[in-house]
Amino acid sequence: MMNKYIVSAVCVLALVACKQEKKEKTEAVVVEETMVVDNDWEVLFDGTSLDKWKEFKTDGVSDAWKIEGDALVYTPPAEGEENKNHDLVTREEFTNFVLTLDWKISEAGNSGVFWGVSEDEKFGTGYQTGPEIQILDNDKHPDAKAGTTHQAGALYDMVSPAKDVTKPVGEWNTMVITVNHEEHTGSVMLNGTEMVTFPVANEEWDAMVAKSKFAGWDGFGKYTTGKIGLQDHHNVVAFRNIKIKQL
């Protein structure tokens, strides 16, 4: 009788060990796959360095942009410098990509994320060439009343967001921007909701621009390869966890 108990105990222990080994192997595969996925992404800002950024048409970053904890925070400069542009742009240029980041806007604040930014000497800001995905306090900034194409998550002045899914002022929002010139498509996800889809680099894009405030602007949306930009709109705004995957 005792031998049966011993045999049963041994079998149970063997079964537990087998399950544990299988679990460890599964976890190892998951970790390995995650590492492969992570290798596809380039970290543009992780809270430790601004080495991959500079201000528009300069070679450095002013005190208007500071790292605070794990966030990159823009604070409008002191009086007398408010007319100077402090748009932040990547040192590297991108063509087809998925960009993901978190943003947090101040009360009644306004900012945006650009792509396709050119630093040609004839342009004075990232806004002149880079299409913008709007960042906004939808409740208190007057731009939100100017039309839905000016609200958070919009392709600014061209495509309205599907709905308002922004978090209250002071809370983080997660945004994912995809631009693929090969497929002539773009999209924006905000807090897990698809906000807009739009054409790029084709006749549909040109027709859309022609109906916007950017009609006739020299260079606007013309650079399929360009820099990612974070907008200086004279309001406090914060960013974190900025990553990009080239397609």
Beta strands, then each sheet from edge to edge (+ up, - down):
strand 1: 41-45
strand 2: 53-55
strand 3: 65-68
strand 4: 71-74
strand 5: 88-94
strand 6: 97-105
strand 7: 110-117
strand 8: 132-136
strand 9: 173-180
strand 10: 185-190
strand 11: 193-199
strand 12: 226-230
strand 13: 237-246
sheet 1: 1+ 13- 4+ 3-
sheet 2: 1+ 13- 6+ 9- 10+ 11-
sheet 3: 2+ 5- 12+ 7- 8+
end
